[in-house]
């Protein structure tokens, strides 16, 4: 019977072995050398941790998983978190035992290192993630807003009927959006920029938004890292300020998928999660028309109030997926009744 062990990776000396394992196991065009540098070396919250799965049959690693670090905020307190990702085992060792050993070891190491461990498993990995010990989950939902209805209607109606309905529906959507726009534009100035403004840190400190949920600390160093070093999705920012002031009141960070003509909202944050957030999305829905988009998409987890804000600006809930997590026993009571706020930027994916 083959025996298996887990040991920690030397991030300096064993980079090539890590990249080779990723290349062998993930059917992807990802530049894994770049991913290693970005996610596992340059994280502003500290160097990540990686673990090899080894077998008695070979001196070469046959599996891998790791975690990078985050700082989370809840009701005036900061907590450390481990974001687990990049689970892979070579095909000839993909029985339950070896992979489960690796998952359990990484979960245990994460809980020893940080207050919270969380992961975004794909559907196939959910059963083994549960067996590894992850007991808690929240649902992240994709919301979408149709801007131009041609593709949407052609998928659902006969072509002759869709041709007639498209201009009517598009005009209706635009008119509804402009009603919200005219109400918001008298209150806010906005600007499209390629980098997060320096006032991000002041926005974080002043925001009441962050008091409503458990969320990743949004400071300048974290946002610059997620934006400028993500080679896959170069983000842009719509930033919002109240009229006649220099105070930043919020931002929506997004990526424009030119092929599908979809705006993918990567992150958003505001001085409050009610009026300001609602007005930001009303302005955004009109302003992004300059990109000739067909739809806006945002994947996130928030409280029901935030869902209502998005729904009031024309977004509709689509599919959901689960984020699994575990808490250090010392803080379990503090987190049981609190809502998460999770966006695309909380998942490290290149």
C-alpha positions in Angstrom: 0.0 0.0 0.0 1.3 3.4 -1.0 2.0 5.9 1.8 1.6 9.6 1.5 3.0 12.6 3.4 2.5 16.4 3.2 5.3 19.0 3.7 5.6 22.7 3.2 7.1 24.1 0.0 10.2 26.3 0.1 8.8 29.3 -1.8 12.3 30.3 -3.0 14.0 27.0 -3.9 11.0 25.0 -5.2 9.3 27.5 -7.5 9.9 25.4 -10.6 8.4 22.3 -9.1 5.2 24.2 -8.1 4.8 25.6 -11.6 5.4 22.2 -13.2 2.6 20.7 -11.0 0.2 23.4 -12.0 1.0 23.1 -15.7 0.5 19.3 -15.5 -2.9 19.5 -13.7 -4.7 22.6 -14.9 -6.0 22.8 -18.4 -5.5 26.5 -18.7 -3.6 29.2 -20.7 -2.6 30.7 -17.4 1.0 32.0 -17.1 1.8 30.0 -13.9 5.2 31.6 -13.4 3.5 35.0 -13.2 0.8 33.6 -11.0 3.4 32.3 -8.5 5.1 35.7 -8.4 1.9 37.6 -8.0 -0.2 35.6 -5.6 2.4 33.8 -3.6 5.3 36.3 -3.4 3.8 39.8 -3.7 0.8 39.5 -1.5 0.7 42.7 0.6 -0.6 40.8 3.6 2.5 38.6 3.7 4.0 35.6 1.9 1.7 32.7 1.1 2.1 29.1 2.2 2.1 26.1 -0.2 2.2 22.4 0.6 3.3 19.4 -1.5 1.7 16.0 -1.4 4.4 13.3 -1.6 4.2 9.5 -2.1 6.5 6.8 -1.1 6.9 5.8 -4.7 8.5 9.0 -5.9 10.8 11.8 -4.7 8.8 14.2 -6.9 5.7 16.0 -5.5 2.4 14.6 -6.8 0.0 17.1 -5.4 -0.2 20.7 -4.2 -2.4 23.2 -2.3 -1.8 26.5 -0.7 -3.2 29.6 1.0 -2.6 33.3 0.8 -3.4 35.8 3.5 -6.1 38.4 3.9 -7.1 40.9 6.6 -10.8 40.9 7.4 -12.8 43.5 9.4 -15.8 43.0 11.6 -17.3 45.5 14.0 -14.2 47.4 14.8 -11.9 44.4 15.0 -9.4 43.0 12.4 -8.9 39.3 11.8 -6.5 37.3 9.7 -7.7 34.9 7.1 -6.3 32.1 4.9 -7.7 31.9 1.4 -7.2 28.3 0.2 -6.7 27.7 -3.5 -4.9 25.8 -6.3 -5.7 22.2 -5.2 -4.2 19.7 -7.6 -3.2 16.0 -7.5 -1.6 14.0 -10.4 -4.1 11.8 -12.2 -2.6 8.5 -11.1 -3.0 9.4 -7.4 -6.6 10.8 -7.6 -8.2 8.5 -5.1 -10.0 10.0 -2.1 -7.3 9.3 0.5 -4.3 11.3 -0.8 -6.3 14.4 -1.8 -8.2 14.3 1.5 -4.9 14.1 3.5 -3.6 17.2 1.7 -6.9 19.2 2.2 -7.0 18.3 5.9 -3.4 19.3 6.4 -3.8 22.7 4.7 -7.0 23.4 6.6 -5.3 22.6 9.9 -2.3 24.7 9.0 -4.5 27.6 8.0 -6.4 27.5 11.3 -3.1 27.5 13.2 -1.9 30.5 11.2 -5.1 32.6 11.0 -8.5 33.2 12.5 -10.5 32.1 9.4 -9.9 29.7 6.5 -12.1 29.9 3.4 -12.1 28.5 -0.1 -14.0 28.7 -3.4 -14.2 25.1 -4.5 -15.6 24.1 -7.9 -18.7 21.8 -7.8 -16.7 18.6 -8.3 -14.5 19.4 -5.2 -17.4 20.3 -2.8 -17.9 16.7 -1.4 -14.2 16.3 -0.6 -14.0 19.8 0.8 -16.8 18.9 3.2 -15.1 15.7 4.2 -11.9 17.6 4.9 -13.7 19.5 7.6 -15.2 22.7 6.1 -18.6 23.0 7.8 -19.8 26.5 7.0 -20.8 28.0 3.7 -22.2 31.2 2.2 -23.6 31.6 -1.3 -22.1 34.0 -3.8 -24.6 35.0 -6.4 -24.1 36.5 -9.9 -26.4 39.4 -10.6 -26.8 40.7 -14.2 -28.4 43.8 -15.8 -29.4 43.8 -19.4 -28.3 46.9 -21.3 -29.0 45.8 -24.9 -31.5 43.0 -25.2 -30.8 41.5 -28.6 -28.8 38.4 -27.5 -31.0 37.9 -24.5 -34.2 37.9 -26.5 -32.9 35.9 -29.5 -32.1 33.1 -27.0 -35.7 33.1 -25.8 -38.0 34.3 -28.6 -38.6 33.4 -32.3 -36.3 35.6 -34.4 -39.1 37.5 -36.0 -40.6 38.4 -32.6 -37.2 39.3 -31.2 -36.5 41.8 -34.0 -39.7 43.6 -33.2 -39.2 43.5 -29.4 -35.5 44.5 -29.1 -35.9 48.3 -29.9 -38.9 48.5 -27.6 -37.2 46.8 -24.6 -33.9 48.7 -25.2 -35.6 52.0 -25.2 -37.5 51.1 -22.0 -34.3 50.0 -20.2 -32.6 53.3 -21.3 -35.5 55.5 -20.1 -35.7 53.8 -16.7 -31.9 54.1 -16.3 -31.9 57.8 -17.2 -34.7 58.5 -14.7 -32.4 57.1 -11.9 -29.4 58.9 -13.5 -31.0 62.3 -13.5 -31.8 61.9 -9.8 -28.2 60.9 -8.9 -26.2 63.2 -11.2 -27.2 66.3 -9.2 -25.6 64.8 -6.2 -22.4 63.1 -7.4 -19.5 63.8 -9.7 -17.7 60.7 -11.1 -14.5 60.0 -13.0 -13.1 57.0 -14.9 -9.5 56.3 -13.8 -7.1 53.5 -14.3 -5.8 53.3 -10.7 -7.4 53.5 -7.3 -7.2 57.1 -5.9 -5.1 57.8 -2.9 -8.2 58.7 -0.9 -9.2 55.0 -0.7 -7.7 54.7 2.8 -9.7 57.7 4.0 -12.9 56.2 2.4 -12.3 53.0 4.3 -11.9 54.8 7.7 -15.0 56.9 7.1 -17.3 54.3 5.7 -20.3 52.9 7.6 -20.7 50.3 4.8 -18.0 48.2 6.5 -19.9 48.1 9.8 -22.7 46.0 8.2 -20.7 42.9 7.4 -17.5 40.8 7.5 -15.2 41.9 4.7 -11.7 42.2 3.4 -9.9 45.4 4.4 -9.9 47.7 1.4 -6.8 49.8 1.6 -4.7 51.3 -1.2 -1.9 48.6 -1.1 -4.4 45.7 -1.3 -6.4 47.3 -4.2 -3.3 48.2 -6.2 -2.1 44.7 -5.8 -5.4 43.1 -7.0 -5.7 45.6 -9.8 -2.3 46.4 -11.3 -0.8 42.9 -10.9 -3.7 40.9 -12.2 -2.5 40.1 -15.7 -5.8 38.5 -16.7 -8.3 41.3 -15.9 -6.9 44.9 -16.0 -9.4 46.8 -13.9 -10.7 50.3 -14.3 -12.4 52.5 -11.7 -15.5 54.7 -11.7 -14.9 56.8 -8.7 -17.6 58.9 -7.1 -17.5 62.2 -5.1 -20.3 64.4 -3.8 -20.7 67.6 -5.7 -18.5 70.5 -4.7 -16.3 68.4 -2.4 -13.1 66.5 -2.7 -14.2 63.6 -0.6 -14.3 60.2 -2.2 -17.7 58.6 -1.5 -17.2 55.3 -3.4 -16.0 53.3 -6.3 -16.9 50.6 -8.7 -14.0 48.6 -10.2 -14.7 46.7 -13.4 -13.3 44.8 -16.3 -14.7 45.3 -19.9 -14.9 42.0 -21.8 -14.7 43.4 -25.3 -15.5 40.0 -27.0 -18.8 39.4 -25.2 -19.4 43.2 -24.6 -20.0 42.6 -20.9 -18.9 44.8 -18.0 -17.7 42.5 -15.2 -17.8 44.4 -11.9 -14.9 43.1 -9.8 -15.4 45.1 -6.6 -17.4 48.0 -5.2 -17.4 49.9 -2.0 -19.1 53.1 -0.7 -19.3 55.5 2.2 -22.7 53.8 3.0 -24.5 50.7 1.8 -27.8 52.5 1.1 -28.3 55.8 -0.7 -24.7 56.2 -2.0 -24.5 52.6 -3.2 -27.8 52.9 -5.0 -26.9 56.2 -6.7 -23.5 54.9 -7.7 -25.0 51.9 -9.6 -27.7 54.2 -11.2 -24.9 56.5 -12.6 -22.7 53.5 -13.5 -25.5 51.9 -15.6 -25.7 54.9 -17.8 -22.0 55.8 -17.9 -20.9 52.4 -19.1 -23.0 52.7 -22.2 -20.0 54.5 -23.8 -18.4 51.0 -24.0 -21.2 49.7 -26.2 -22.0 47.0 -23.6 -24.9 44.5 -23.8 -24.9 43.7 -20.0 -23.4 44.4 -16.6 -22.5 41.4 -14.4 -21.5 41.4 -10.7 -20.8 38.4 -8.6 -20.9 39.0 -4.8 -22.3 38.0 -1.4 -23.9 40.7 0.7 -26.8 41.1 3.0 -30.4 41.2 1.7 -30.4 45.0 1.9 -27.6 45.2 -0.6 -29.4 42.8 -2.9 -32.4 45.1 -2.8 -30.2 48.0 -3.8 -28.9 46.2 -6.9 -32.4 44.9 -7.7 -33.7 48.5 -7.6 -31.3 49.5 -10.3 -32.3 46.7 -12.6 -30.1 43.8 -11.6 -31.5 40.3 -11.4 -30.1 37.3 -9.5 -28.7 34.4 -11.6 -26.7 31.4 -10.6 -25.0 31.0 -7.2 -22.0 29.0 -5.9 -20.8 28.3 -2.4 -17.8 29.6 -0.4 -16.8 27.2 2.4 -15.1 28.3 5.5 -14.0 27.3 9.0 -13.4 29.5 12.1 -10.7 29.3 14.7 -12.5 28.0 17.8 -11.5 31.2 19.7 -13.7 33.4 17.6 -16.7 31.1 16.6 -19.2 33.0 18.8 -18.3 36.3 17.3 -19.0 35.3 13.7 -22.1 33.1 13.8 -24.6 35.8 13.2 -22.6 38.1 10.9 -23.0 38.5 7.1 -20.1 38.3 4.7 -19.4 40.8 1.9 -17.5 39.0 -0.8 -16.7 40.1 -4.3 -14.7 38.7 -7.3 -11.6 40.3 -5.8 -11.8 38.0 -2.8 -11.0 35.0 -5.0 -7.5 34.8 -6.3 -7.8 33.7 -9.9 -5.4 34.5 -12.7 
